[in-house]
Amino acid sequence: MVITDKKLVLKEIIENADEKLMSLMIALANEYNDNDQEYSKEEIEEFDKIKDEMLAHPETTFTVQEAHEQIRNKKR
């Protein structure tokens, strides 16, 4: 089942849900969407390495507007 089909099924479930089911779904979503992400020292070093490489070669990076244009042009 593709994500769009899953969303449609979930919307129907939500449409017909009672208070108990809605509370359970909200609790599950809150648990899943925990934003307290912690990164290891190695991950931070890798992020810094990628950042340094990008800053060393600005000709290979895009501005936000250029990135949006690239994305939009590929979708057409």
N, CA, C and O atoms as a MOPAC input file, in Angstrom:
PM7 MOZYME 1SCF
protein

 N      0.85200 1    -1.17500 1     0.00000 1
 C      0.00000 1     0.00000 1     0.00000 1
 C      0.90100 1     1.24200 1     0.00000 1
 O      1.78200 1     1.36900 1     0.85000 1
 N      0.68600 1     2.13500 1    -0.93000 1
 C      1.49300 1     3.34900 1    -1.00900 1
 C      1.02200 1     4.35500 1     0.02900 1
 O     -0.07800 1     4.24100 1     0.57000 1
 N      1.86700 1     5.34100 1     0.29800 1
 C      1.59800 1     6.29700 1     1.36800 1
 C      0.28100 1     7.03700 1     1.16500 1
 O     -0.43200 1     7.28900 1     2.13600 1
 N     -0.06000 1     7.39300 1    -0.07500 1
 C     -1.32000 1     8.10900 1    -0.30000 1
 C     -2.52300 1     7.23600 1     0.05000 1
 O     -3.51300 1     7.72300 1     0.59600 1
 N     -2.43400 1     5.95300 1    -0.26300 1
 C     -3.51600 1     5.03700 1     0.11400 1
 C     -3.61400 1     4.91800 1     1.63400 1
 O     -4.70900 1     4.87900 1     2.19600 1
 N     -2.46800 1     4.86200 1     2.28300 1
 C     -2.46200 1     4.76200 1     3.74400 1
 C     -3.07800 1     6.00200 1     4.36800 1
 O     -3.81300 1     5.90900 1     5.35200 1
 N     -2.78000 1     7.16900 1     3.79600 1
 C     -3.35100 1     8.41300 1     4.32000 1
 C     -4.86700 1     8.42500 1     4.16200 1
 O     -5.58300 1     8.88500 1     5.05100 1
 N     -5.35400 1     7.92100 1     3.03400 1
 C     -6.80400 1     7.87100 1     2.82200 1
 C     -7.47200 1     6.94900 1     3.83300 1
 O     -8.52400 1     7.27800 1     4.38100 1
 N     -6.85900 1     5.79200 1     4.07900 1
 C     -7.39600 1     4.86000 1     5.06400 1
 C     -7.39100 1     5.49800 1     6.44200 1
 O     -8.36700 1     5.39900 1     7.18600 1
 N     -6.29100 1     6.15300 1     6.77800 1
 C     -6.18600 1     6.79900 1     8.08400 1
 C     -7.21400 1     7.92400 1     8.23100 1
 O     -7.80300 1     8.08800 1     9.29900 1
 N     -7.43000 1     8.69400 1     7.16900 1
 C     -8.44200 1     9.75700 1     7.22900 1
 C     -9.82700 1     9.18100 1     7.49700 1
 O    -10.60600 1     9.75900 1     8.25400 1
 N    -10.13600 1     8.04700 1     6.88100 1
 C    -11.43700 1     7.42300 1     7.10800 1
 C    -11.55600 1     6.92200 1     8.54500 1
 O    -12.60500 1     7.06300 1     9.17200 1
 N    -10.48200 1     6.34200 1     9.05800 1
 C    -10.48800 1     5.87000 1    10.44700 1
 C    -10.70600 1     7.04900 1    11.38700 1
 O    -11.49800 1     6.95900 1    12.32600 1
 N    -10.00900 1     8.15400 1    11.14000 1
 C    -10.14600 1     9.34700 1    11.98100 1
 C    -11.56700 1     9.88900 1    11.90100 1
 O    -12.14300 1    10.29500 1    12.91000 1
 N    -12.12200 1     9.89200 1    10.71000 1
 C    -13.48200 1    10.39800 1    10.49700 1
 C    -14.49100 1     9.65300 1    11.37800 1
 O    -15.45100 1    10.24200 1    11.87300 1
 N    -14.25800 1     8.35000 1    11.56500 1
 C    -15.21500 1     7.52100 1    12.30500 1
 C    -14.76700 1     7.18800 1    13.72700 1
 O    -15.40700 1     6.38400 1    14.40400 1
 N    -13.67300 1     7.80100 1    14.18600 1
 C    -13.09200 1     7.43800 1    15.48300 1
 C    -13.89600 1     8.00500 1    16.65000 1
 O    -14.48000 1     9.08500 1    16.56600 1
 N    -13.90500 1     7.24600 1    17.73100 1
 C    -14.49800 1     7.75100 1    18.96400 1
 C    -13.40400 1     8.42900 1    19.79500 1
 O    -12.24500 1     8.47900 1    19.38300 1
 N    -13.77300 1     8.93900 1    20.94200 1
 C    -12.83900 1     9.69600 1    21.78700 1
 C    -11.63900 1     8.83900 1    22.20700 1
 O    -10.50300 1     9.31200 1    22.19000 1
 N    -11.88600 1     7.59500 1    22.57700 1
 C    -10.80900 1     6.71200 1    23.03200 1
 C     -9.79300 1     6.46700 1    21.91400 1
 O     -8.58700 1     6.56000 1    22.14200 1
 N    -10.28000 1     6.15200 1    20.69900 1
 C     -9.38100 1     5.90400 1    19.57800 1
 C     -8.58900 1     7.15900 1    19.22700 1
 O     -7.39000 1     7.08300 1    18.96100 1
 N     -9.25300 1     8.31200 1    19.22500 1
 C     -8.54600 1     9.55700 1    18.91700 1
 C     -7.44600 1     9.82700 1    19.94300 1
 O     -6.34800 1    10.24800 1    19.57900 1
 N     -7.73200 1     9.59000 1    21.21100 1
 C     -6.71700 1     9.79100 1    22.26100 1
 C     -5.53300 1     8.85900 1    22.05500 1
 O     -4.38400 1     9.26500 1    22.22500 1
 N     -5.81000 1     7.60500 1    21.68800 1
 C     -4.73300 1     6.65200 1    21.43300 1
 C     -3.89700 1     7.07100 1    20.22000 1
 O     -2.66900 1     6.98100 1    20.24600 1
 N     -4.56000 1     7.52400 1    19.17000 1
 C     -3.83700 1     7.93500 1    17.96600 1
 C     -2.97700 1     9.17700 1    18.24300 1
 O     -1.85000 1     9.27300 1    17.75800 1
 N     -3.49600 1    10.09800 1    19.00200 1
 C     -2.72200 1    11.29700 1    19.35100 1
 C     -1.51800 1    10.92000 1    20.19500 1
 O     -0.41900 1    11.42800 1    19.97200 1
 N     -1.71700 1    10.02700 1    21.16800 1
 C     -0.60100 1     9.57800 1    22.00700 1
 C      0.46500 1     8.88800 1    21.16700 1
 O      1.65800 1     9.11800 1    21.36500 1
 N      0.04500 1     8.05400 1    20.24100 1
 C      0.98600 1     7.35800 1    19.36400 1
 C      1.74600 1     8.34800 1    18.48400 1
 O      2.96400 1     8.24500 1    18.34300 1
 N      1.03600 1     9.30100 1    17.89800 1
 C      1.68000 1    10.29900 1    17.04000 1
 C      2.67100 1    11.13600 1    17.84000 1
 O      3.76300 1    11.43100 1    17.35500 1
 N      2.30400 1    11.52000 1    19.05500 1
 C      3.21600 1    12.30800 1    19.88300 1
 C      4.45800 1    11.51600 1    20.25300 1
 O      5.55700 1    12.07000 1    20.29200 1
 N      4.29900 1    10.24500 1    20.52200 1
 C      5.44200 1     9.39300 1    20.85600 1
 C      6.35500 1     9.23000 1    19.64100 1
 O      7.57800 1     9.28200 1    19.76700 1
 N      5.76300 1     9.03600 1    18.48300 1
 C      6.52800 1     8.83100 1    17.25100 1
 C      7.24900 1    10.10100 1    16.83200 1
 O      8.38300 1    10.03900 1    16.35700 1
 N      6.61200 1    11.24700 1    16.99900 1
 C      7.16800 1    12.52600 1    16.55900 1
 C      8.00200 1    13.20700 1    17.62400 1
 O      8.06500 1    14.43500 1    17.67400 1
 N      8.63500 1    12.43400 1    18.46400 1
 C      9.49200 1    12.99200 1    19.51000 1
 C     10.62300 1    13.78200 1    18.86200 1
 O     11.42600 1    13.22200 1    18.11500 1
 N     10.68700 1    15.06900 1    19.14400 1
 C     11.66800 1    15.94800 1    18.50900 1
 C     12.97200 1    16.07400 1    19.29500 1
 O     13.84000 1    16.86800 1    18.93200 1
 N     13.11100 1    15.31500 1    20.34200 1
 C     14.33500 1    15.38600 1    21.13300 1
 C     15.42500 1    14.53700 1    20.49600 1
 O     15.89100 1    13.55900 1    21.08100 1
 N     15.82500 1    14.92400 1    19.29000 1
 C     16.85800 1    14.19700 1    18.55300 1
 C     18.22600 1    14.52800 1    19.12800 1
 O     18.55900 1    15.69600 1    19.32900 1
 N     18.99800 1    13.51600 1    19.38400 1
 C     20.36200 1    13.71500 1    19.84500 1
 C     21.29900 1    13.09100 1    18.82000 1
 O     21.02600 1    12.01400 1    18.28900 1
 N     22.40000 1    13.77300 1    18.54700 1
 C     23.36900 1    13.29400 1    17.57800 1
 C     24.64900 1    12.90000 1    18.29400 1
 O     25.06000 1    13.53500 1    19.26400 1
 N     25.26800 1    11.83900 1    17.79600 1
 C     26.52800 1    11.38800 1    18.37100 1
 C     27.65100 1    12.33200 1    17.93800 1
 O     27.47300 1    13.13900 1    17.02500 1
 N     28.77500 1    12.23000 1    18.57900 1
 C     29.93200 1    13.04600 1    18.22100 1
 C     30.34400 1    12.77300 1    16.77200 1
 O     30.71300 1    13.69200 1    16.04100 1
 N     30.27600 1    11.50300 1    16.36700 1
 C     30.64100 1    11.12600 1    15.00800 1
 C     29.68900 1    11.74100 1    13.98300 1
 O     30.12000 1    12.19300 1    12.92200 1
 N     28.39500 1    11.75500 1    14.30300 1
 C     27.42100 1    12.35300 1    13.38900 1
 C     27.65600 1    13.85700 1    13.24100 1
 O     27.58600 1    14.39300 1    12.13400 1
 N     27.92900 1    14.52200 1    14.33200 1
 C     28.19400 1    15.96400 1    14.29100 1
 C     29.45200 1    16.24200 1    13.47900 1
 O     29.48800 1    17.19100 1    12.69600 1
 N     30.48200 1    15.42200 1    13.65900 1
 C     31.70600 1    15.57700 1    12.87100 1
 C     31.42800 1    15.39400 1    11.38500 1
 O     31.98500 1    16.11300 1    10.55600 1
 N     30.56800 1    14.43400 1    11.04200 1
 C     30.20400 1    14.20900 1     9.64400 1
 C     29.43800 1    15.40300 1     9.08500 1
 O     29.68200 1    15.81600 1     7.95100 1
 N     28.51400 1    15.96500 1     9.86800 1
 C     27.79200 1    17.16500 1     9.44300 1
 C     28.76200 1    18.31100 1     9.18300 1
 O     28.65300 1    19.02100 1     8.18200 1
 N     29.70800 1    18.47900 1    10.09600 1
 C     30.70100 1    19.54800 1     9.93500 1
 C     31.55300 1    19.32800 1     8.68700 1
 O     31.87600 1    20.28200 1     7.98000 1
 N     31.91400 1    18.08400 1     8.41600 1
 C     32.70800 1    17.76000 1     7.22300 1
 C     31.94100 1    18.12100 1     5.95100 1
 O     32.49200 1    18.72800 1     5.03300 1
 N     30.66900 1    17.74000 1     5.90900 1
 C     29.83400 1    18.06200 1     4.74800 1
 C     29.70600 1    19.57300 1     4.59400 1
 O     29.81600 1    20.09800 1     3.48500 1
 N     29.47600 1    20.27000 1     5.70000 1
 C     29.35500 1    21.73200 1     5.66100 1
 C     30.63800 1    22.35900 1     5.14600 1
 O     30.59500 1    23.24200 1     4.28900 1
 N     31.78500 1    21.91100 1     5.65900 1
 C     33.06800 1    22.46900 1     5.23200 1
 C     33.31500 1    22.22600 1     3.74400 1
 O     33.83300 1    23.10100 1     3.04900 1
 N     32.94600 1    21.04200 1     3.25200 1
 C     33.10300 1    20.74200 1     1.82700 1
 C     32.22400 1    21.65500 1     0.97600 1
 O     32.64900 1    22.12900 1    -0.07700 1
 N     31.01500 1    21.89500 1     1.43100 1
 C     30.11000 1    22.77200 1     0.68900 1
 C     30.62800 1    24.20800 1     0.67400 1
 O     30.56300 1    24.88600 1    -0.35200 1
 N     31.13700 1    24.66600 1     1.80600 1
 C     31.64800 1    26.03100 1     1.87800 1
 C     32.93900 1    26.19800 1     1.07200 1
 O     33.23200 1    27.28700 1     0.57700 1
 N     33.70500 1    25.11500 1     0.94300 1
 C     34.95300 1    25.17800 1     0.17800 1
 C     34.69500 1    25.23000 1    -1.32200 1
 O     35.55600 1    25.66600 1    -2.08600 1
 N     33.51600 1    24.78700 1    -1.74700 1
 C     33.16900 1    24.75400 1    -3.17200 1
 C     31.80200 1    25.40000 1    -3.39800 1
 O     30.84500 1    24.70800 1    -3.74700 1
 N     31.70000 1    26.70600 1    -3.20400 1
 C     30.38700 1    27.35600 1    -3.33300 1
 C     29.80600 1    27.26900 1    -4.73900 1
 O     28.59900 1    27.42500 1    -4.92100 1
 N     30.65800 1    27.02200 1    -5.73700 1
 C     30.16200 1    26.92000 1    -7.10900 1
 C     29.30300 1    25.67600 1    -7.32500 1
 O     28.57600 1    25.59300 1    -8.31500 1
 N     29.37700 1    24.71200 1    -6.41200 1
 C     28.59800 1    23.48600 1    -6.57200 1
 C     27.33800 1    23.47800 1    -5.70800 1
 O     26.61000 1    22.48600 1    -5.68600 1
 N     27.07700 1    24.57600 1    -5.00000 1
 C     25.89000 1    24.64300 1    -4.15500 1
 C     24.86000 1    25.58100 1    -4.78000 1
 O     25.18400 1    26.37100 1    -5.66700 1
 N     23.63100 1    25.48700 1    -4.31500 1
 C     22.54000 1    26.29600 1    -4.82100 1
 C     21.99400 1    27.19000 1    -3.71700 1
 O     22.03500 1    26.83800 1    -2.53800 1
 N     21.48300 1    28.34800 1    -4.11200 1
 C     20.71800 1    29.15300 1    -3.16700 1
 C     19.36800 1    28.45800 1    -2.98800 1
 O     19.03900 1    27.52900 1    -3.72500 1
 N     18.60400 1    28.90800 1    -2.01900 1
 C     17.28100 1    28.32600 1    -1.80600 1
 C     16.42900 1    28.50800 1    -3.05500 1
 O     15.72700 1    27.58500 1    -3.47000 1
 N     16.48700 1    29.68400 1    -3.65100 1
 C     15.69100 1    29.94100 1    -4.85600 1
 C     16.13500 1    29.04600 1    -6.01300 1
 O     15.29600 1    28.51500 1    -6.74100 1
 N     17.45100 1    28.87700 1    -6.18700 1
 C     17.94800 1    28.00200 1    -7.25400 1
 C     17.49700 1    26.55300 1    -7.03000 1
 O     17.13000 1    25.85500 1    -7.97500 1
 N     17.53100 1    26.11500 1    -5.77800 1
 C     17.10500 1    24.75500 1    -5.46200 1
 C     15.62600 1    24.57900 1    -5.79200 1
 O     15.22800 1    23.56100 1    -6.35700 1
 N     14.81300 1    25.57600 1    -5.43700 1
 C     13.38400 1    25.49900 1    -5.75200 1
 C     13.16500 1    25.43700 1    -7.25700 1
 O     12.32800 1    24.66700 1    -7.72900 1
 N     13.89900 1    26.23000 1    -8.00800 1
 C     13.77600 1    26.21400 1    -9.46300 1
 C     14.15700 1    24.85200 1   -10.03000 1
 O     13.47900 1    24.33300 1   -10.91600 1
 N     15.23900 1    24.27500 1    -9.52200 1
 C     15.67600 1    22.95500 1    -9.97700 1
 C     14.58000 1    21.91200 1    -9.72800 1
 O     14.27800 1    21.09300 1   -10.59500 1
 N     13.99800 1    21.95800 1    -8.54200 1
 C     12.95500 1    20.99200 1    -8.18100 1
 C     11.73700 1    21.19000 1    -9.07200 1
 O     11.19200 1    20.22500 1    -9.60900 1
 N     11.31800 1    22.42300 1    -9.22700 1
 C     10.13200 1    22.70300 1   -10.04400 1
 C     10.34000 1    22.29200 1   -11.50000 1
 O      9.42900 1    21.74600 1   -12.12200 1
 N     11.51100 1    22.54400 1   -12.04200 1
 C     11.79300 1    22.20200 1   -13.44000 1
 C     11.80900 1    20.69100 1   -13.64800 1
 O     11.42200 1    20.22400 1   -14.71900 1
 N     12.24100 1    19.92000 1   -12.66800 1
 C     12.28700 1    18.46600 1   -12.81100 1
 C     10.91000 1    17.84700 1   -12.70000 1
 O     10.67200 1    16.76000 1   -13.22700 1
 N      9.99400 1    18.53000 1   -12.01400 1
 C      8.63600 1    17.99500 1   -11.86400 1
 C      7.80800 1    18.19700 1   -13.11800 1
 O      6.79100 1    17.52500 1   -13.29000 1
 N      8.20600 1    19.09600 1   -13.99200 1
 C      7.41900 1    19.38700 1   -15.19600 1
 C      7.70200 1    18.42200 1   -16.27800 1
 O      7.12500 1    18.52200 1   -17.36100 1

